Amino acid sequence: KAGVTQTPRYLIKTRGQQVTLSCSPISGHRSVSWYQQTPGQGLQFLFEYFSETQRNKGNFPGRFSGRQFSNSRSEMNVSTLELGDSALYLCASSFGLAGGMWEQFFGPGTRLTVL
Amino acid sequence: EDKVVQSPLSLVVHEGDTVTLNCSYEVTNFRSLLWYKQEKKAPTFLFMLTSSGIEKKSGRLSSILDKKELFSILNITATQTGDSAVYLCAINNNDMRFGAGTRLTVKP
């Protein structure tokens, strides 16, 4: 069974630009969550999508948005990039049944550098 | 704000030692508590705990949750160098809140 895949793996952008990251979950998983990981803040939850709807949301500004498609693939968008957005962005998928994210499997991450 | 606190922040042991990692939290109602192992790449799932007092075991690793005292522990017996990693604890409520992790280094 293929794992969670994320593209691109590495990305370099400049301040003010926007970026779109993609995540393909494990086949059969309907929940996709996004996380930001930085040395200073650790692993922080951005949002979770289930069946094309944002079900849960963390405490990030509106510049961070996402969506999920009917095949459960998800994209995350960050607009007006700031230096502090440099981080490893991880996506995780799970069955997501019974209203919870439960056991999640993580992708390899996208390393975003903002210059 | 819900907090997840892990201790110690780092730990250095020798192969064969037994270690206990701690995770305490300030969330009273949640769906589950999860443990992950993160080496150089993405976290890998270890355990999901939902009920108090029931130990989960996988090989040399085991974990238990105490909902009354609001903590969980992760035990690793007969440690090996391959156990060196950051161990993360997370609370699954309407979001996923992670602790800062415990960096475990196992020396030969």
Interface residues (C-beta under 8 A of the other chain):
Chain A: S33 Y35 G42 L43 Q44 F45 E48 N56 K57 G58 L90 G99 G100 M101 W102 E103 Q104 F105 F106 G107 P108 G109
Chain B: R31 S32 L34 Y36 K41 A42 P43 T44 F45 M48 L88 A90 N92 N94 D95 M96 R97 F98 G99 A100 G101
